[in-house]
Amino acid sequence: MRSIEILATIMTIVGFFLLSEKVFVVGFTISLFSNVLWLVWGADQKAWGIVTVNACLALSSINGIW
């Protein structure tokens, strides 16, 4: 689980960096995958606040891709 947490953190940073550089589709896609990783990690750790926030952020990323 530690590797999922580290990968999710890195993907979140890269995704938001790309969004700040106006590379929208790639940034939102990477951000979406990081949200999925956070959902997996949060469910495993029973961190329901993280799960809820990242579910909402994933919906936002899906909206940003389309």
N, C-alpha and C positions, 0 to 999 in steps of 0.2 A: 504494500500500500504506500510505502514511502516514495517509491519511484513514480507512482501515479500522481502523488501530491507535487513532486518536483516537476514532472512533465507538465502538469496543469498550470503551475505557476509560470513556467517559461513560456508556454503557449499563450497565456493571458497577456504577459508583457509584450510578446511579439505581435499578437493580434491588435492590441491597443496602439502599439507603435505604428503599425501599418495603417490603422485608421487615422492616426494623427497626420500621417503622410499622404492622406487622401487616396490610399489604395484600398478602396472600400470592399469590393467583393472578396478579395483574398483576406483582408483583415477581419471581416465579419465571419468568414468561413473558419479561420483559425480560432477566432473567439468562440464560435459555436462548438468546435471540438474541445476546446478547453472547458467550456461549460459542461459538456458531457462527462469529461474526466472528473470535474468537481462533483457532479451528481453521483458518480460511482463512488468516489472517495467519501463524500458526505453520507451516503447511505450505509456504507461499510462502518463508518465511525459513529453512526446514529446522530449526526450533526444536522438536524432537520432544518435549522435556520439556513445553513449553507445550501442545502438541497432546494429550499424554497426560493432563495435569492437567485441561484443559478438556473433554476427552471424559468424564472421570469427573464433573466438575461438571455437565455437560449431563445426564448420567443422573440426577444428584441433582435437578436442576431439573424434569426430566420427572416424577420421583417426587413432587416437591412440588406440581406442577400437579394431579395426580390424587390 
